[in-house]
């Protein structure tokens, strides 16, 4: 794979040059960038990388791993890791060797961190043996499946991810776990009764299922308009959009399922038999679909931190002096003074407790999603 030189890297958009970035479900490693799958709603729009359809490397795999484990937010055995989830597909033919190289290096360091690998590509029987060699890392394969059949929106067929999920979930003994990552759910596009029934049937093969909606940011909306794609919503939002009526229909379709979750960390943690590493337990309306066994695990792990605890954890951050603890309840700690989200995610995963930004409140029963499609809110 081509390795970019310093001048080429300098010409990349600023956020694309950030190889390690904290995102909601983990510290994200992205030293390979570029994807050929062409999903219209791809987050690459927001990083200025949409036109990069051939994967290139910003550095070697060894350098990338070193940058990850030496990053100020990384904590051995604690910090969840996401691999190639922002700028490429981890099992594209040219990216696949790098995915396994990074996993092998992290496992060789005897790290036990969660590692989330999100894919919609074809996985093969040989991949089962390779993944079963990792005995330290908690590896989870999240298979992105939408059922969208509009090729202008999603050119790469959903059945590939469905087949891969079935194949990789089949072995009775495996060290990795599988999650049906049912996304993006979009009202009017892939939410018919037939779509919901197909997803429910597919979920029976996975260790857990998480459903979520569409990131409809300004850059993505502009792309939809420019390419005359059906615009799913009138407004954009900083959070994923799952209208209230759509959620209700999903829950009805999965009424006899005990492995459906609203949050990625909940599904991943359940699949490994562990309490939620993001500490959602305090937000009890999130948990009303969780199995009793998981509720018991999360309840036992639930600890409400004090303001002193939060400041103690934050002391290693450059932003520590700006942090103010506004309020603490059983649900979450509310903080202010953090200009960006990344240090907040660090606090959240270190404490195993929800930490919310005062400027972006979480409304009850909306589960941290956009207000679009919920009663009393239009945007």
N, C-alpha and C positions, 0 to 999 in steps of 0.2 A: 504494500500500500504506500502511496506517495507520502513522504514526510515533509511538511511545510517548513520553509526556512524562516528566519527571524523576520525578514521583510514582509513575507506573505502573511505571517501571523499578525504583524502590526497593522495590516490593512483590514483585518477582520473587524466586525462590529465589536464594541467594547465587551458586551456580555458574552459573546462567543469566545472571547479570549480567556474567560474565567473557566478553567478546566474543572475546578471543584466548586460546587455551589450547593448550599443547603436548600433543599426543597421540602415540602410538607412531610413527606413520608421517609425522608432520609437524605444523607449527604450524597450528592450526585456527582459521579465521575464521568466526564465527557471529553476525553482527549481524541476520540474519533468523531468526526462530524461530516454530515452529508448523507442523504437518504434518497433512494430512487422510488419509494413506494407511492409518493404523491398524494397522501391523504389531505384533502382540502382544509381540514380543521387542525392541521398539525401545529404544535406549539412552536415549531421552528419559525413560523411567521413573526413571532414576537422577539426573536433573537437576531433577526436580519439574516437568517440562514436558509430561507425558503428556496432560493435558486441553486443552492449547493446540493446537487443530486448524486454526486460521486463521492464516496467516503474518502476522506484524507485524515492523516494523523498529525496532531500538533506536537506530539512527542512520543517517545517509545513507551511501551507498556510498563517497563520497569520504572521509568521516570514518573509515569502517571501514578503508579501505586505508591511510590515514595512521596509524591505530592499529596496524595490522599491521606496517608497515615501520619504525615507530619503536619497536616492542616490544623489550624488552631481549634477547629470545631470537632476534630476526630478524637474519639475516646475508644480505646481497645475494649472489645466485648460489650460495648454499650451502644455506640452510634449506629443506627441503621444505615445501610449503604444502598444506593441505587446505581445501577450500571448501564450507561449509554441510554438513558431514558429521556434525553432532552434534544438530541441532535442527530441520532441515527437509529437504526434497527439492529439490535445486538446479534441477530443471527442471519443478517445478510451474508452471502458467501465470503466477501472480503473482510467482513467485520468479525465473523465467527471465531477465527483463530485468536483475535485480540480479546474477545470475551472470555474464552477459556484460559488464555494466558494470565489475565488479571485474576480470575477465580483461583487458578493454581497458585499464584504468588500470595494471595491473601490467605489461602488455606495453609500454605507452607509456613506462614508466620504464626500458625496455631490461633488465629483470631476466631472468635465465636460469634461475631456480629451477624445480625440479619443482613442478607444481601438479596435485594429485589431485582430480578431481571424481567423486564416487561417486553413481550414479543408478540408479534402477529405472524411470524414467519414459520416456515416448515422446520420442524425438528425431526430427527431421525432416530432409528433404534440404537445406533451407535452412541447417540448423545446420552442415553440412559446410563450406559456403563461409565462414560466420562464424568457425568454428574454424580454418580454414586461413589466416586473416588474422594469426594470432599466430605471429610468427617468432622471438621471443626466448624466451618461456616454453616449458618442456617440459611440455606439457599431456597428461595421461593421463585418459581416461574409463574409469572402472571400473564395469562394469555388474553390479549386484547381481542375481544369479539364484539361486534355490533349488530350483525345481521343486515347492515345497510347494503342495498343492492343497486343504489345509484352510483354508477362507475365514475361520474363526474365528481362526486363527493369522496368516494372511497374506491379507487381503482383496484386495489389488492383484495381479492375475495375473502370474505369472512370464513368460508369453509376451511381454509388452510389452517387458521388458528384453531378452529374446532377440531379438526383431525389431529393436530399436534397435541392439543390438550388431552384427547382420548388416548393417544399413543403414549404420552409421557406419564399419564396417571395410571396406566394399566398394571405395572409391576406391583406385586404385593409388598415387596420390601424395597424401599428406596430411602436415601438420606435426604433428598430434596422434597419440597412440597409443591403442589400445583393449585393455582387459584384461577377461576374464571373471572377475568377482569372485564365485566360487561359494560362497555362504554364505546362511544358516547351515546347515551340514550337521548334521543331528540324527538320531541313531540311532533307528530305528523310525518316523521321520516322512517322510524323503525320501532314504532310502539303499537302496532296492531296486535290483536289477540294472538295471531299466529306468530308474530315476532316474540312475544312474551312466552308463549308455550314452548317455542324452540329453545329459548335460553334456559327455561326451567329444565327441559329434558337434558340439555348439555351440562347443566350444573351438577347432575348426578354423577358425572365422571370426576369432578374436581374435589379437592379437599375442602375448599370453601369458595364462596362467590361474593364479589362486591360489585355493586352497581353504582354508576355515577353518570353525570351529565356532560354537557358540552362547555368547554372553555370558549366563550365567544367574546374575544377581545377585539379591540378596534382594528388591529392589523388583519385579523381573520375576517372580520366583517367587510373590510375594504376589498379583500381578495374575492370574497363571495360576490360582491357587487360588480367588480371589474370583470368577472368571468360568468356573470349572469346565472349564478347558482341560486337555488331556492333559499332565501334568507329565513332561517328558522325563528328568529326573534327580532323584534323592532329595536331593542336596545342591547348594548353590550354590558358586560359585568366583569369584575375582577375575580369573582368566584364562579365555580361551575353551576350551570343552570339545570335544575331538576324541578319542574313545576309540581305543585302539590298534588294535582289530580293524577299526574304520571306516577309519582311515588306510590300513591294509594293503589293504583292498578298493578304496579309491580308487586307490592306486598300481597295483594289478593292472589295474584298468579302463583306466588311462592308460599301460600298459606300453609302448606304441608311440608315446608322445608325448614330444617334447623341449621342450615349452614349459609344463610344469607346475611350479609353485613352491609352497613352504610359507609364504613370507613376502611380504607386500604389496610391500615395498621391493625384494625380489628380482625380482618380476614386472615392476614399473614400470621398474626400471633396465635389465633385459634388453630390454624393449620399445624403449627408447631407445638401446640399444647401449652402455651404460655400466656400470661396476662398481657393485655394491650400495652405495647411499649409507648404509645402516645397518651395514655392515661385518660381515655374518654369516659371512664366509668362514672365520673361525677355528673356527667350530662345524661341523666337517666333516660330521657326520651330516645336517646340513641340506642339504648340497650334493650328496648322492648321486643326486639326480634331475635335477641341472642339466646343460645341454648343455656340452660341452667348451669351446666358444668363450667361454661366460660364465665358466666356472671360470678360464680363462686371464686374462680381464679382471680378475676379482676378486683373483686371486693377485698380479697385478702391482701392484694398488692397495693390497694388504694391508700395513699397517704397525703393528707392536705399539708403542704409546706407552709412554714411561716415566712413573713417578709424577710427575716434574717436568713432563712434557708436559701431563699431566692437570690439574695445579694451575695451570699457565700458562693453559690454556684457561679454567679455572674462575674466574680472577681477576676477571672482569667480573661475576660473579654475586653477588647479596646473600648467597647461601648458602656462599660460598667458604670462610669460616673454619670452617664445620661439616663440610666434606668431608674424609673420610679414605680413602686408597687402601689397601685391605686386601690385595689380591693382584692380580697381572697375569700372564696366561698368553697363549699363542697364541689361546686361545678368547675371552677377555674380560677386562676389568678389573672387579674386584669392589670396590665402594665402600660406605661407610657414612656416616651423618650427614646425609643428605638426607631431610628429613621428607616431601617430596612427589616425584613422579616427574618433573615437568617439567624441572628443571635437569639431570637425568640424560639425558633425551632430547637436550637441547642439547649436552651433552658428546659423546654418541654420534654425532650428525650432524656436529659440527664435526671430530671425530677420524676419522670413517668407520670406527669400531671399536666393538664391543659393550661397553656399560657396564652391569653388573648390580648390583642392590641386594643387599647381604649378607643382609638380612632376608627376601628372596624369591628363594631360589636356583633356578637353572635346572637341572633334572635331565637327565642325558644321555639322548638319544634321545626326549625328550618335546617338544622344539622350543619351549620357552617356553609350553607349554599347561598347562591344569589337570591335576592328577593323576588326576582322575576317569576311570575306564576304563582305567587303566594298571596293569600287574602290580605287586603289592606295595603299592598305594595304593588307598584307598577314597574319598578326598575331596581 
